[in-house]
Amino acid sequence: MCGIVGYTGNRQAAEILLEGLGKLEYRGYDSAGMAVLDENGSVKLVKAMGKIHNLVERVEGGRTLSGKCGIGHTRWATHGEPNEINAHPHISGAFHEEQSDYSTSDVIGVHNGIIENYEELREKLLRHGYEFYSDTDTEVAIKIVDYYYKKYKIGPIDAINRMMVRVRGSYALALMFKDYPGEIYAARKDSPMIIGLSAEESFLASDVTAMLNHTRKVYYIGNHQSARLIPGKVQFFDLNGDEITIPESEVTWDAAGADKNGYEHYMMKEIHEQPQAVRNTMDSVLKENGIDLCEAGLDDELLQHTDSVCIIACGSAWHAGMTAQYVMEDLAQIPVRVELASEYRYRRILPVPNALAIVISQSGETADSLEALRIAKENGIRTLGIVNVEGSAIAREADHVLFTKAGPEIAVATTKAFSSQLMLMYLLSVKMAFVKGKINRDMYCSCIEEIRSLPDKITRLLMGQERIQWFASKFSNAKDAFFIGRGADYAISMEGSLKLKEITYIHSEAYAAGELKHGTISLIEERTPVIGVFTQKKLVEKTISNMKECKARGAYLIAITDLENEAICSSMDFVIRIPETEDHFSGILAVVPLQLLGYYISVAKGLDVDKPRNLAKSVTVE
């Protein structure tokens, strides 16, 4: 979940590292640090607690560190509490807070991931005279590289490869060796890492956004592979130390997508980017003659013979899957399961003929989702990845892949990526229903026409935010909130609840409306906000009844609806209207006011909207 950067080239490294860390801060902001190696082998290291701006102040924007080769890190704490000692980079020697020159250390590095057997390795190193200053697993990884480097008198790549054989876990590791000024060495297993090149410069990062201002020529290093970066050139090696070739890729994202562009927060910018993100995603598979998934290898015959679907995801992507379940089962009339990736990977997977496992992940690197995909493949299940990042691990390993075209998403709370995932699932559901003969051509064309209208309807919806902002200021001091709905509305309620709790720190729960009376209604107190989603026409009356049960116990009722329904208007205290659409596709509209509600309450509480406490954007550790 941490973010790592590296640079070697013809410019001062510190300023470029700080810029890259700023782009990656959404991956963790417990602490930050960087190290610069000059041409004489002198190593300067600086760490700071908290967010990147503290590191920027400490090094005066990079002006106090000279050197054209360096590595940096922004931390989401796993092993060891957030403090300056545990902050990265880590070194092979001793660390002293008052010291700045660490040229007595032969190896210095940054790491994203978890070394599972670090305690065993730590004991081994203690027996060989190593001393430890931190509580991190990363320090162990750096020192095990140093151990092999010195014991066998071998080069950096050979020492790194011995480390990779010895350690268990996940890692994206960037290292500098005092004896090799101007060079950065890297290794990867499971955690994301991208390497970029320009004419006389080389870059390394956890995410392509960190280097978009400098290059679009990138390489995706594979598992158990290592790399040597010198200015303008990179070499890749396998676990045997043999040089290998990795294909070059071109990044098509707009660099401006990683900037705020005048918005106060990334989250608000990304909420407003949803119409374009959804339209771009739609246009990638919706052609003049209908929905075309052949580029992903999903031809009509394959879809015809798909008898069941298992959707696997985490967090908001799981909510997208839950929403899609109702749509796909109703239209395509095949059984659909939705699994939490963290649970799927530890269950006994029973063989299912003609099944399709759909793994949804914004980053394409989510650790549990990636492992679940591998388990599905091991069990002979065909896999489809729905991801936002080309070249990501899930994109490379899935049998088929569909890309959301959301562009860079920086805010920790997902918005446009979620909507883009829903769009792809809508299109897949309609296509599958048509090729299976569950809907006729007229209904197929009608669904496509409705889907084409969704981006414009989201645009219209975003024009009426004032009432939501007013309501948010009124209820920003709430201690609890409940979201309810039935069918697809229940799935969208779960996403609305997650948005509220993750950026406002208000305790929030989502329930299937009919389940309130089975215990949860005991938590309702005077003025407790209860938000109901009403878009499924067949279920409205029952959900209204459940809302009234809450009102009888003092709740304040809020409705999200596209229906002209007198019972809703007369029963609710506050109604937020969304554009009317066909029931199957209403979730992509209903979620927008829920995103705005969370955003405005967070702002009213004076919280950091884009970087909520204890969270990181991409969960690349188990």
Legacy VTK file of the C-alpha trace (Angstrom):
# vtk DataFile Version 3.0
C-alpha trace
ASCII
DATASET POLYDATA
POINTS 622 float
0.000 0.000 0.000
3.046 2.272 0.354
4.367 4.302 -2.554
7.930 4.109 -3.859
9.747 6.267 -6.400
13.192 6.269 -7.950
15.109 8.513 -10.328
18.490 8.549 -11.994
19.380 10.994 -14.707
20.848 14.410 -15.475
18.777 16.501 -13.045
18.812 16.874 -9.280
16.947 13.830 -7.980
15.390 15.323 -4.841
12.913 17.614 -6.574
11.751 14.861 -8.925
11.380 12.424 -6.034
9.271 14.913 -4.062
7.040 15.487 -7.076
6.564 11.738 -7.508
5.865 11.189 -3.820
3.225 13.904 -3.964
1.483 11.974 -6.744
1.661 8.752 -4.699
0.632 10.116 -1.313
-2.787 8.473 -1.674
-0.985 5.144 -1.167
0.021 6.048 2.387
0.795 9.099 4.466
2.008 7.913 7.871
5.556 9.070 7.076
7.818 9.810 4.138
11.497 9.816 3.321
14.086 9.795 0.584
17.762 9.128 -0.009
20.042 10.649 -2.633
23.302 9.108 -3.839
25.830 11.413 -5.493
28.552 10.528 -8.000
31.098 10.087 -5.182
29.048 7.459 -3.367
27.903 9.848 -0.648
24.413 9.008 0.653
22.101 11.656 2.118
18.934 10.439 3.841
15.986 12.421 5.228
12.770 11.176 6.876
9.714 12.958 8.236
6.598 11.943 10.107
3.168 12.526 8.584
2.366 13.776 5.127
4.671 14.662 2.273
4.636 18.404 2.965
6.592 17.728 6.177
9.344 16.099 4.141
9.238 18.939 1.605
9.762 21.477 4.402
12.589 19.454 5.914
14.595 19.389 2.679
13.467 22.876 1.556
11.796 21.540 -1.568
14.805 19.362 -2.392
17.322 22.196 -2.448
19.324 20.848 0.487
19.995 17.468 -1.149
22.374 17.258 -4.095
22.755 14.211 -6.284
21.257 12.887 -9.503
20.231 9.456 -8.256
17.712 8.785 -5.494
14.806 6.793 -4.091
11.806 7.865 -2.016
8.917 6.390 -0.068
5.554 7.338 1.415
4.395 4.906 4.061
1.215 3.136 5.101
2.355 1.391 8.272
2.240 -2.410 8.493
5.186 -3.632 10.599
6.070 -1.088 13.240
4.210 2.003 14.376
4.312 5.206 12.335
7.423 7.047 13.504
10.623 8.421 12.047
12.721 5.371 12.899
10.363 3.049 11.029
10.015 5.406 8.060
11.769 4.444 4.816
14.359 4.432 3.304
16.133 1.794 5.365
19.839 1.074 5.383
22.213 -1.828 5.893
24.038 -0.058 8.714
22.945 1.850 11.811
20.472 4.723 11.722
20.770 7.868 13.841
18.116 10.587 13.606
20.672 13.371 14.018
22.839 11.976 11.209
22.372 12.903 7.541
25.262 11.213 5.678
24.879 7.420 5.595
27.811 6.611 3.319
28.967 3.913 5.737
25.952 1.848 4.658
26.535 -0.187 1.518
22.854 -0.737 0.699
19.876 1.564 1.084
16.337 0.799 -0.019
12.572 1.376 -0.001
9.895 -1.283 -0.060
6.177 -1.771 -0.640
4.774 -5.101 0.542
5.167 -7.529 3.410
8.063 -9.897 4.128
6.281 -12.778 5.841
9.356 -14.593 7.193
11.163 -11.472 8.371
11.468 -12.716 11.968
13.269 -15.865 10.828
15.603 -13.809 8.644
16.139 -11.307 11.427
17.358 -14.087 13.733
19.752 -15.292 11.049
21.186 -11.816 10.597
21.536 -11.266 14.336
23.697 -14.390 14.478
25.921 -12.846 11.811
26.486 -9.620 13.724
23.799 -7.375 12.235
22.044 -4.884 14.503
18.529 -3.534 13.980
17.198 -0.076 14.714
13.561 -0.396 13.525
10.544 -2.674 13.900
10.028 -3.059 10.160
10.261 -6.065 7.876
11.874 -3.785 5.278
15.060 -3.312 7.287
15.440 -7.094 7.286
15.071 -7.237 3.498
17.733 -4.538 3.008
20.151 -6.264 5.352
19.665 -9.709 3.835
20.670 -8.208 0.475
23.704 -6.643 2.165
24.564 -9.999 3.760
24.649 -11.860 0.428
26.390 -8.933 -1.299
29.283 -9.078 1.168
29.449 -12.786 1.981
29.709 -13.963 -1.607
31.375 -10.804 -2.990
28.822 -10.694 -5.807
27.147 -7.910 -7.754
23.839 -6.253 -6.876
21.671 -8.384 -9.198
23.070 -11.652 -7.838
22.622 -10.443 -4.247
19.039 -9.382 -4.959
18.243 -12.710 -6.623
19.536 -14.603 -3.585
17.296 -12.404 -1.445
14.279 -13.206 -3.637
14.880 -16.936 -3.233
15.164 -16.557 0.540
12.238 -14.280 1.421
8.534 -15.075 1.433
5.875 -12.442 0.898
5.308 -9.544 -1.457
7.625 -6.730 -2.392
8.391 -3.931 -4.770
11.925 -3.093 -3.745
14.158 -0.248 -4.950
17.798 -0.291 -3.844
20.912 1.823 -4.191
24.429 0.495 -3.599
27.124 2.899 -2.423
29.615 1.196 -4.754
27.396 1.829 -7.798
26.624 5.583 -7.920
24.081 6.643 -10.525
22.387 3.227 -10.508
19.137 1.946 -8.987
18.313 -1.737 -8.607
14.811 -3.112 -8.307
12.987 -6.363 -7.591
9.326 -7.298 -7.627
6.925 -9.973 -6.447
3.161 -9.206 -6.397
3.454 -5.557 -5.307
3.142 -3.050 -8.189
6.176 -1.507 -9.838
6.551 0.417 -13.104
9.787 1.547 -14.749
9.881 4.483 -17.155
12.496 5.828 -19.545
13.197 9.064 -21.347
16.241 10.057 -23.401
18.683 10.486 -20.502
16.582 9.604 -17.469
15.132 6.529 -15.780
12.196 6.430 -13.381
10.698 3.879 -11.035
7.373 4.085 -9.194
4.461 2.180 -7.704
2.056 3.959 -10.047
2.435 5.534 -13.462
0.979 8.837 -12.193
4.313 9.545 -10.478
6.139 9.767 -13.824
3.461 11.029 -16.242
5.003 14.511 -16.382
8.311 13.045 -17.542
7.692 10.009 -19.733
5.043 7.760 -21.253
7.471 4.998 -22.195
7.102 2.364 -19.466
7.895 -1.259 -18.629
5.949 -3.576 -16.336
8.413 -5.733 -14.438
7.160 -9.235 -13.639
7.231 -11.416 -10.534
10.664 -12.650 -9.421
12.344 -10.295 -11.858
14.975 -7.677 -11.109
16.194 -4.594 -12.901
19.182 -2.266 -13.193
18.438 1.386 -13.960
21.037 3.800 -15.267
20.228 7.170 -16.887
18.092 6.517 -19.979
18.445 2.730 -19.889
17.126 -0.294 -18.015
18.156 -3.953 -17.995
15.899 -6.758 -16.762
16.968 -10.078 -15.258
15.290 -13.343 -14.312
15.855 -15.245 -11.074
18.931 -16.943 -12.568
20.539 -13.592 -13.297
20.114 -13.936 -17.050
19.169 -10.777 -18.914
15.644 -10.842 -20.343
13.515 -8.623 -22.550
10.309 -6.925 -21.365
8.104 -5.215 -23.955
7.791 -1.451 -23.914
4.338 0.050 -23.300
2.941 3.482 -24.029
0.831 5.247 -21.377
-2.213 6.975 -22.865
-3.487 8.700 -19.716
-3.643 12.483 -19.749
-1.145 13.901 -17.265
-3.723 16.537 -16.287
-5.875 13.715 -14.938
-3.500 13.453 -11.982
-3.903 17.166 -11.088
-6.742 18.944 -9.259
-7.415 21.365 -12.125
-8.861 24.055 -9.867
-10.941 21.799 -7.618
-10.361 21.956 -3.879
-10.116 18.186 -3.616
-9.365 15.316 -5.954
-12.584 13.597 -4.871
-14.793 16.441 -6.085
-12.845 16.639 -9.342
-13.275 12.901 -9.871
-16.987 13.036 -9.052
-17.335 15.618 -11.836
-15.226 13.520 -14.200
-17.721 10.670 -14.002
-19.751 11.565 -17.107
-16.617 11.499 -19.265
-15.162 8.427 -17.553
-18.420 6.530 -18.017
-18.732 7.703 -21.629
-15.137 6.702 -22.454
-15.676 3.292 -20.900
-18.953 2.840 -22.768
-17.429 3.907 -26.092
-14.596 1.387 -25.725
-17.006 -1.535 -26.266
-20.231 -0.004 -27.601
-19.973 0.263 -31.367
-22.458 1.153 -34.102
-23.586 -2.449 -34.475
-23.972 -3.030 -30.736
-21.842 -4.241 -27.836
-18.530 -5.652 -29.078
-16.382 -7.524 -26.557
-14.253 -9.373 -29.118
-11.166 -7.293 -28.365
-11.206 -8.927 -24.925
-11.732 -12.355 -26.494
-15.316 -12.537 -25.251
-16.983 -13.726 -28.446
-20.639 -14.703 -28.704
-19.955 -18.427 -28.518
-18.021 -18.102 -25.265
-20.784 -16.017 -23.688
-23.478 -18.392 -24.947
-21.792 -21.296 -23.192
-21.197 -19.469 -19.922
-23.590 -21.111 -17.476
-22.648 -19.298 -14.270
-20.674 -16.270 -13.119
-18.686 -15.600 -9.952
-17.805 -11.950 -9.356
-14.791 -11.499 -7.062
-13.714 -8.157 -5.619
-12.967 -6.074 -2.518
-14.407 -2.833 -1.148
-16.235 -0.618 -3.618
-15.471 -3.019 -6.469
-17.387 -5.659 -4.500
-20.334 -3.287 -4.285
-20.162 -2.844 -8.072
-20.267 -6.603 -8.339
-23.208 -6.819 -5.954
-25.115 -4.281 -8.045
-24.275 -6.128 -11.255
-25.463 -9.420 -9.786
-29.071 -8.225 -9.790
-28.774 -6.953 -13.363
-27.036 -10.007 -14.805
-29.269 -12.559 -13.105
-32.406 -10.747 -14.217
-31.345 -10.109 -17.818
-29.102 -13.076 -18.673
-30.940 -15.461 -16.337
-27.850 -17.307 -15.117
-26.751 -17.824 -11.511
-24.327 -15.177 -10.255
-22.355 -15.275 -7.010
-20.493 -12.304 -5.598
-17.493 -13.164 -3.429
-15.185 -11.111 -1.266
-11.722 -11.869 -2.613
-10.297 -12.141 0.900
-12.789 -14.939 1.629
-12.753 -16.633 -1.774
-9.042 -17.351 -1.577
-9.452 -19.387 1.630
-12.551 -21.360 0.657
-12.666 -24.735 -0.998
-13.385 -23.968 -4.637
-15.616 -26.593 -6.174
-15.322 -27.308 -9.919
-18.081 -25.616 -11.930
-18.303 -26.345 -15.651
-18.658 -23.418 -18.055
-18.151 -20.848 -15.292
-16.688 -17.355 -15.647
-14.895 -15.647 -12.761
-14.972 -11.852 -13.061
-12.324 -10.111 -10.936
-12.948 -6.373 -10.483
-10.167 -4.064 -9.261
-9.446 -0.390 -9.922
-5.679 -0.775 -9.593
-5.427 -4.280 -10.987
-2.992 -4.971 -8.143
-5.332 -5.625 -5.181
-3.554 -8.440 -3.340
-6.591 -10.529 -2.386
-8.246 -10.113 -5.783
-5.065 -11.060 -7.619
-4.630 -14.185 -5.531
-8.307 -15.095 -5.995
-7.843 -14.817 -9.758
-4.903 -17.201 -9.595
-6.893 -19.666 -7.516
-9.787 -19.552 -9.984
-7.389 -20.284 -12.850
-5.784 -23.143 -10.925
-9.264 -24.649 -10.609
-9.855 -24.469 -14.336
-12.232 -21.490 -14.217
-12.047 -18.997 -17.077
-11.241 -15.501 -15.769
-12.127 -11.970 -16.807
-10.401 -8.966 -15.261
-12.118 -5.576 -15.084
-9.399 -3.071 -14.228
-8.463 0.567 -14.744
-4.714 0.127 -15.228
-3.202 -1.369 -18.349
-0.191 -3.541 -17.579
-1.379 -4.267 -14.030
-0.990 -7.770 -12.634
-4.666 -8.716 -13.020
-4.690 -7.364 -16.581
-1.667 -9.500 -17.440
-2.807 -12.691 -15.752
-6.548 -12.860 -16.520
-7.678 -14.886 -19.537
-9.681 -11.869 -20.703
-9.576 -8.227 -19.676
-11.888 -5.236 -20.040
-10.508 -1.812 -19.154
-12.444 0.934 -17.458
-11.429 4.227 -19.011
-11.564 6.299 -15.837
-8.039 7.695 -16.060
-5.999 8.367 -12.911
-8.040 8.290 -9.706
-6.169 9.906 -6.828
-8.705 10.295 -4.001
-8.768 7.306 -1.674
-12.578 7.140 -1.883
-13.351 5.814 -5.345
-15.995 7.525 -7.459
-15.405 7.520 -11.206
-13.706 4.110 -11.160
-16.759 2.629 -9.420
-19.135 4.129 -11.987
-16.953 2.896 -14.846
-16.949 -0.609 -13.390
-20.742 -0.506 -13.241
-20.901 0.627 -16.862
-18.837 -2.338 -18.058
-20.919 -4.756 -15.997
-24.148 -3.310 -17.449
-22.837 -3.769 -20.990
-21.586 -7.291 -20.289
-24.956 -8.248 -18.772
-26.923 -6.929 -21.737
-24.599 -8.609 -24.238
-24.785 -11.924 -22.432
-28.575 -11.734 -22.214
-28.826 -11.066 -25.953
-26.494 -13.814 -27.178
-28.216 -16.292 -24.869
-31.584 -15.351 -26.334
-32.995 -14.089 -23.037
-33.866 -10.699 -24.539
-34.918 -9.990 -28.106
-33.322 -7.460 -30.446
-35.841 -4.755 -29.595
-35.051 -5.011 -25.889
-31.328 -5.252 -26.673
-31.504 -2.000 -28.649
-33.656 -0.395 -25.959
-31.099 -1.268 -23.267
-28.277 0.142 -25.381
-30.207 3.354 -25.965
-30.791 3.711 -22.222
-27.129 3.026 -21.462
-26.046 5.652 -24.001
-28.108 8.236 -22.100
-26.433 7.630 -18.735
-23.406 9.990 -19.080
-25.673 12.946 -19.884
-27.961 12.054 -16.993
-24.983 12.036 -14.614
-24.078 15.506 -15.952
-27.594 16.763 -15.217
-27.457 15.240 -11.767
-24.230 17.062 -10.933
-25.864 20.426 -11.595
-28.038 20.276 -8.477
-25.649 19.942 -5.550
-26.769 22.853 -3.359
-29.504 20.945 -1.540
-27.131 18.070 -0.762
-24.547 20.527 0.556
-27.194 22.143 2.772
-28.276 18.787 4.142
-24.649 17.741 4.773
-23.987 20.834 6.897
-27.134 20.092 8.905
-26.153 16.499 9.718
-22.357 16.708 9.909
-22.464 16.040 13.663
-24.385 12.772 13.336
-22.875 9.869 15.252
-24.609 7.101 13.308
-26.302 6.713 9.931
-28.113 3.868 8.224
-28.631 3.158 4.530
-31.340 0.807 3.343
-32.720 -0.515 0.091
-33.979 -3.655 -1.580
-32.519 -5.478 -4.566
-30.030 -3.378 -6.530
-30.883 -0.453 -4.249
-29.442 -2.418 -1.327
-26.151 -2.874 -3.208
-25.930 0.861 -3.930
-26.771 1.560 -0.273
-23.674 -0.408 0.718
-21.512 1.808 -1.477
-23.136 4.958 -0.048
-22.522 3.743 3.479
-18.872 2.993 2.712
-18.362 6.451 1.245
-19.781 8.056 4.386
-17.790 6.053 6.895
-14.443 6.157 5.108
-14.218 9.947 4.674
-16.406 11.306 7.516
-15.644 8.755 10.278
-19.361 8.565 11.049
-20.451 5.077 12.029
-22.575 3.942 9.109
-24.228 0.670 8.141
-26.168 -0.508 5.109
-28.932 -3.065 5.426
-31.356 -4.825 3.196
-34.512 -2.929 4.166
-36.378 -6.020 5.284
-33.633 -6.925 7.752
-33.948 -3.822 9.928
-36.544 -5.377 12.159
-34.276 -8.361 12.845
-32.252 -6.483 15.431
-30.819 -3.371 13.832
-33.820 -1.141 14.414
-32.929 -1.153 18.102
-30.089 1.260 17.228
-32.399 3.954 15.854
-32.538 7.036 18.063
-34.032 10.507 17.746
-32.818 12.261 14.562
-30.714 9.308 13.396
-30.357 9.756 9.606
-31.753 6.835 7.617
-31.077 7.078 3.881
-33.297 4.975 1.636
-32.641 4.298 -2.039
-35.805 3.965 -4.143
-35.291 3.094 -7.798
-36.710 -0.429 -8.080
-40.374 0.149 -8.834
-41.572 -3.288 -7.711
-39.979 -2.863 -4.282
-40.868 0.739 -3.428
-43.890 0.084 -1.219
-42.083 -2.405 0.991
-39.081 -0.099 1.402
-41.377 2.805 2.312
-42.905 0.637 5.027
-39.446 -0.099 6.430
-38.563 3.602 6.413
-41.778 4.423 8.282
-40.815 1.881 10.940
-37.645 3.907 11.469
-39.527 7.200 11.537
-41.816 5.848 14.257
-38.685 5.483 16.377
-37.475 9.047 15.760
-35.328 8.680 12.621
-34.863 11.455 10.071
-35.670 9.996 6.638
-33.825 10.818 3.422
-34.781 9.335 0.054
-32.763 8.965 -3.165
-35.218 8.293 -5.984
-35.999 8.666 -9.673
-39.700 7.974 -9.102
-42.620 10.376 -9.038
-44.227 8.725 -6.041
-46.553 10.585 -3.689
-45.947 8.096 -0.871
-42.229 8.833 -0.959
-42.756 12.583 -0.940
-45.233 12.480 1.960
-43.266 10.000 4.080
-39.735 11.404 3.815
-38.170 14.401 5.520
-35.775 15.085 2.646
-35.885 13.832 -0.964
-33.033 13.888 -3.482
-34.204 13.320 -7.033
-32.151 11.684 -9.759
-33.004 11.468 -13.488
-35.394 8.678 -14.350
-33.927 5.623 -16.047
-34.651 1.942 -16.590
-34.552 0.043 -13.269
-31.576 -2.134 -14.200
-29.281 0.860 -14.747
-30.397 3.226 -11.984
-27.534 2.418 -9.621
-25.003 4.408 -11.635
-27.168 7.508 -11.030
-28.242 6.802 -7.447
-24.641 6.494 -6.257
-23.727 10.079 -7.296
-25.731 11.933 -4.589
-24.397 9.428 -2.056
-20.842 10.318 -3.104
-21.661 14.014 -2.794
-23.256 13.481 0.605
-20.113 11.867 1.964
-17.931 14.548 0.405
-19.858 17.532 1.779
-20.150 16.065 5.276
-16.399 15.453 5.315
-15.760 19.042 4.227
-18.210 20.351 6.843
-16.310 18.418 9.523
-12.999 19.893 8.354
-11.498 16.511 7.476
-8.955 15.563 4.833
-11.317 14.331 2.120
-8.703 12.830 -0.185
-6.584 11.149 2.474
-8.792 9.719 5.235
-7.015 8.362 8.277
-5.697 4.792 8.316
-6.574 4.204 4.661
-4.672 3.921 1.403
-5.901 3.850 -2.167
-4.494 0.557 -3.356
-4.470 -2.441 -1.008
-1.474 -4.452 -2.166
-0.947 -6.372 1.074
-3.142 -9.064 2.577
LINES 1 623
622 0 1 2 3 4 5 6 7 8 9 10 11 12 13 14 15 16 17 18 19 20 21 22 23 24 25 26 27 28 29 30 31 32 33 34 35 36 37 38 39 40 41 42 43 44 45 46 47 48 49 50 51 52 53 54 55 56 57 58 59 60 61 62 63 64 65 66 67 68 69 70 71 72 73 74 75 76 77 78 79 80 81 82 83 84 85 86 87 88 89 90 91 92 93 94 95 96 97 98 99 100 101 102 103 104 105 106 107 108 109 110 111 112 113 114 115 116 117 118 119 120 121 122 123 124 125 126 127 128 129 130 131 132 133 134 135 136 137 138 139 140 141 142 143 144 145 146 147 148 149 150 151 152 153 154 155 156 157 158 159 160 161 162 163 164 165 166 167 168 169 170 171 172 173 174 175 176 177 178 179 180 181 182 183 184 185 186 187 188 189 190 191 192 193 194 195 196 197 198 199 200 201 202 203 204 205 206 207 208 209 210 211 212 213 214 215 216 217 218 219 220 221 222 223 224 225 226 227 228 229 230 231 232 233 234 235 236 237 238 239 240 241 242 243 244 245 246 247 248 249 250 251 252 253 254 255 256 257 258 259 260 261 262 263 264 265 266 267 268 269 270 271 272 273 274 275 276 277 278 279 280 281 282 283 284 285 286 287 288 289 290 291 292 293 294 295 296 297 298 299 300 301 302 303 304 305 306 307 308 309 310 311 312 313 314 315 316 317 318 319 320 321 322 323 324 325 326 327 328 329 330 331 332 333 334 335 336 337 338 339 340 341 342 343 344 345 346 347 348 349 350 351 352 353 354 355 356 357 358 359 360 361 362 363 364 365 366 367 368 369 370 371 372 373 374 375 376 377 378 379 380 381 382 383 384 385 386 387 388 389 390 391 392 393 394 395 396 397 398 399 400 401 402 403 404 405 406 407 408 409 410 411 412 413 414 415 416 417 418 419 420 421 422 423 424 425 426 427 428 429 430 431 432 433 434 435 436 437 438 439 440 441 442 443 444 445 446 447 448 449 450 451 452 453 454 455 456 457 458 459 460 461 462 463 464 465 466 467 468 469 470 471 472 473 474 475 476 477 478 479 480 481 482 483 484 485 486 487 488 489 490 491 492 493 494 495 496 497 498 499 500 501 502 503 504 505 506 507 508 509 510 511 512 513 514 515 516 517 518 519 520 521 522 523 524 525 526 527 528 529 530 531 532 533 534 535 536 537 538 539 540 541 542 543 544 545 546 547 548 549 550 551 552 553 554 555 556 557 558 559 560 561 562 563 564 565 566 567 568 569 570 571 572 573 574 575 576 577 578 579 580 581 582 583 584 585 586 587 588 589 590 591 592 593 594 595 596 597 598 599 600 601 602 603 604 605 606 607 608 609 610 611 612 613 614 615 616 617 618 619 620 621
